[in-house]
Amino acid sequence: MSLVIVDSGVANLASVIAAVKRLNVAAEISSDAGKIRAASHVILPGVGAAEAAMAQLEAKGLSDVIRGLTQPVLGICLGMQLLFSHSEEGRGCACLGVIQGEVNRLAAKQDMPIPHMGWNQIKACVPDHPLLRGVKDDSFVYFVHSFAAPVGGYTLASCDYSETFTAVAGCKNFFGCQFHPERSGSVGSQILKNFLDM
C-alpha cells in the first residue's frame, strides 16, 4: 500500500497522519502529481474555504490530476466538498466535479448554531457499503462545518442538524466524509481502515 495525502496548502495534516499511523500505515504528504497518480490510495483533506482551496489546487496543477485518479480517493471535510460540482461558499466556486451536486450553506436555526461543531450521529443510507463496514447506525462522529451537500444518489450516510445532509458520499472511486474521521475515535478509525482496505 502507498498512501498519499494531498498537500493542498490549506489543510492541517498532522491529525490525519497520526490517525493512519495508528492503523500502521505510513503516509506521504505530497503535491507531486506523479506521486499522487502512483499511490494506491489518496486522501484529500481540507480546512478553510472552498474558493481558496480550489485556487491552491489549480495553482499546484492538481485539479485535473485528482479528477483523473482511478484508485480510491477519500475527501475529508472541505476535501469532501471539493469533490462536488460547485460550492456556494463565499462568492461561489466551481469544484472538482467528480460527484455531481452542489454544496450549500447549512440552514441556521435558533437552537442550532452554525457552524455545526461537535459530535453527532450518522445513519447509513447504503448499509452494506464497504466504507461503512462495522459502523453501526447512530454512531457518533466529529463535525466542524458550515456547508454541506444535500442528500442525493451519492449519499452513503446522512446526518441531521438543522436539516438532513450528506455525512458520507461516494461515486465510483471517490468517497468523502463531511466529518473528521481522524478525530472521531474508534468509528473514524474503522472508516479509515475500510477505505485503506479498498
C-alpha positions, -999 to 999 in steps of 0.1 A, spaced: 0 0 0 11 35 -8 -10 63 7 -5 99 -3 -22 128 15 -26 157 -9 -8 188 2 -33 213 -9 -17 242 10 -47 249 32 -51 219 54 -38 209 88 -24 174 81 -10 163 114 -41 147 128 -47 127 95 -11 115 96 -15 104 132 -48 86 125 -34 64 97 -2 58 117 -24 43 144 -35 19 117 1 10 110 0 28 76 27 52 66 15 82 46 34 107 24 23 143 22 28 155 -14 17 179 -41 37 160 -67 14 149 -95 35 117 -102 34 105 -66 -3 112 -63 -11 93 -95 12 64 -84 -3 60 -50 -27 31 -42 -49 54 -20 -52 92 -19 -67 113 8 -78 149 1 -81 167 35 -94 202 38 -97 230 63 -108 265 53 -128 279 24 -137 262 -9 -126 290 -32 -92 293 -16 -87 255 -16 -96 253 -53 -72 281 -61 -44 262 -43 -52 230 -62 -53 250 -95 -20 268 -87 -3 234 -80 -17 219 -111 -36 192 -91 -72 198 -101 -71 177 -133 -47 152 -116 -73 145 -89 -102 143 -114 -83 117 -134 -75 93 -105 -88 58 -107 -76 45 -73 -97 50 -41 -98 87 -31 -112 100 2 -121 136 8 -123 148 44 -145 178 55 -137 205 30 -119 179 9 -152 161 5 -170 193 -5 -143 199 -32 -153 166 -48 -187 181 -57 -195 202 -88 -200 236 -70 -199 252 -36 -220 283 -28 -194 293 -1 -182 329 -4 -188 341 -39 -195 306 -50 -170 285 -70 -167 255 -93 -151 225 -76 -137 192 -89 -170 178 -102 -163 141 -97 -195 139 -77 -224 157 -93 -241 181 -69 -239 214 -51 -226 222 -16 -248 247 3 -248 266 35 -265 248 64 -297 265 74 -293 284 107 -319 278 134 -323 294 168 -313 264 188 -288 251 162 -259 275 157 -237 274 126 -210 262 123 -222 227 132 -194 218 156 -191 187 178 -203 151 180 -233 140 160 -248 107 148 -247 93 113 -272 69 97 -263 46 68 -282 50 36 -263 22 19 -257 -1 49 -237 -27 31 -212 -3 15 -176 -14 21 -167 21 35 -192 16 63 -184 -20 72 -185 -24 110 -201 11 116 -234 9 134 -263 32 127 -264 63 150 -226 61 157 -212 94 168 -185 113 147 -170 147 150 -181 176 127 -169 211 122 -186 228 91 -210 254 79 -216 240 44 -228 205 33 -242 186 4 -279 177 5 -289 140 4 -288 126 -31 -279 95 -50 -243 98 -39 -252 97 -2 -238 67 17 -247 80 52 -266 111 64 -267 133 95 -294 156 109 -285 190 122 -309 218 112 -315 197 81 -306 163 68 -273 164 49 -248 140 34 -223 128 60 -206 102 38 -206 104 0 -195 80 -27 -193 80 -65 -172 54 -83 -137 55 -67 -143 89 -50 -155 90 -14 -160 117 12 -166 122 49 -181 156 59 -169 149 94 -133 143 106 -127 106 108 -92 113 122 -109 129 152 -138 105 155 -124 78 178 -130 42 170 -157 49 145 -135 72 125 -106 46 127 -129 19 113 -139 41 84 -103 50 76 -94 13 78 -123 4 55 -111 29 30 -75 17 32 -87 -19 27 -104 -10 -6 
